[in-house]
């Protein structure tokens, strides 16, 4: 039964990425190969289904970010490099999972910036980093400020990567990374 629930969420994420919130639950049921009543058995309302989709998208993104190696002996430069690596992991995930990226942007546009249980950027950081959060803050006192900048900037950057515009994605990504480096490393900062 859990597989059917997952299939419904997958189908809904696909529809959200194409249609936003205007999808029909009947269409989700057809995409998932089940009845509409089963959709409502798992999710009481369409909004409940959308919440489950948002939590899935956020969970996958957080798992990707947790995969970035935290520096063993952090200092300012290694923490800055770590934050750039987190940024690259974030962009790589969105680039390789376009339907998830579009669904994520839909949810962000609705004002759902953090999944359930996370109230602030610092909560996201602590959940991802665990005990390493304290160590990174000690090595780089501006860590929380810069990380919050990174999280807020990521919404705008993801939008820039997934809307149609005249510039090729490489150019857009280069500009975005330049702005990101400025925010993390300061003017003229060099992190490779």
N, C-alpha and C positions, 0 to 999 in steps of 0.2 A: 504493500500500500504506500509506503514512503516513496517508492519510485514513481508512482502516479502523481503524488504531491509535487515531487521534483519536476516531473514532466509538465505539470500545469504551470509551475513557476517559470520554467524555461520558455514555454510557449508565450506566457505573458510578457516576459522580458523581450522576446522577439517582437511582439506586437507593440509594446511601449516604444521600442527603438524606432519602429516604422511610423506609428500613429500617435505617439504620446498617450494621453489618458483617454482618448476617444475610442479605444478598442471595445469590442463587445465580449462578454463572458461566453456567449454561444460560440464565437469564433475561437476563443481560447480553448474551449472544450473540444472543438473539432480538431484544432492543431495538436492537442495533447492526446487525442484518441479516447476521449471519455465523454460522459454526459455533463450537461451544464449543472445538474443537481449535485454531481460529485465535486465540481468546482466550489459550490457553495457549502458543501459538507466540510471541506478543508478550510475554506475561507468564508466567513459569514457574509462578508460584503465585498464589493469590488475594491473598496479602499483597503480592506484587510489583505486582499491579494496583492495590491500595489505595495503595501508595507512589507510583505514577505519578499517581494521582488527587490525592493530597496535594500533590505537587510542582506539578501544574497549578494547583490552587487557590491555593497560595502564590505562584506565578509571576504569576498575574493580579492578586492583591492587591498584590504588590510593584510591578508595572507601574503600577497606579493611583496608588500613593503616590509613585512617581518622577515622575508628571505634575504634582505640586504644585510651583509655582515657589518656588525657594529665594531668600531675600532677597539682593539684589545687594550692598548695604552693610549687613550685619547688625549690629544692636545688640540689646540685651536685649528691647525691645518687639517688634521685627520678628521675632525668633526665636520669641518666645512666640506671636505671631500666626501664624507659619508652622506651629507645632506644632498649633494649633487648626485650621488649614486641612488639615493631614494627617489629623487626627481626623475632620473633616467628609468628606474624600474616602474614608476608610475606611468610615464609616457609610453614605455614599452608595453605595459599591460593594456592600456587604452588602445594603442595602435594595433595590437594583435587581437583584440576583442572588440571590434567596432560596435557590434550590437549592444554589448555591455556599456561601452562608452556613451553611446547615444542615450541609453536608458538612464545612466548615471546623470548625464546633463539634464535630462528631463526632470529628474527628481531634484537636482540642485536648483533648477529654475523654479520649482514649486516651493523652495525654501527649506527643503530637507537637507541640511548640510552635514549632519552627523547621524549615524545609526543610533538606535535605541541604546541607552546606557552611556552615551557620550554626550556631555553638555558643552564642553569647550575643546579647543584644539589641544590643550594640555592633557585632557582625558584620553584623546586619541593617541598622543605620544606615549603616555604612560602605559596604555594597553599594548601598544606595539613593542615598546622597548623593555618593559618590565623593570628589573633592577638597574639596567644600563642607563635608564633615564637620568637618575641621580648622578651617575658617574659622568655622563656627557654634559650635564649642566655644570658640574664642578670644573670640567676642562674648558667649557665655553659658556661663560655666564649669560650670553645673549641667546643661548640655544632655543629657549621657548619662544622668544620674540621672533627669531628668524624662522623657526619651524612654523609658527602661526602665519607668518608672511608666506611661506612656502605653501601651506594648505590653502590659504585664501587665493593666492596667485594661481594655484593649480586649477581652480574652477575656470578662471578667465582663460588660462592657457589651453585647457581641454576644449573649451568652446572655440578658440582660434584654430585648433587642429581639426575639428570636425564640422566646421561650416564651410560652405563653398566660397572661394575667393580666388582672385586672379593669381596670387603667388603659389608656387609649388610648395608642398609640405616641408621639404628640406629647408627652404628659405624661412618659412614661418617658424619651424622648430629652432633654427639658428637664432632668430630674433628673440624668441621666447627664452631660450637658454641664456642669451646675453643679459636679458632683464633679470632672470633668476640669479645669475652669478653676481650681478650688481647688488641684489637684495641680500645675498648670503655673504659675499666676500667684500662688499664695498667697491667703490670706484676703482677700476684697474685690477681687481682681484684676479688671481690666476689659480685655477684649480683644473687639473686635467684628469 
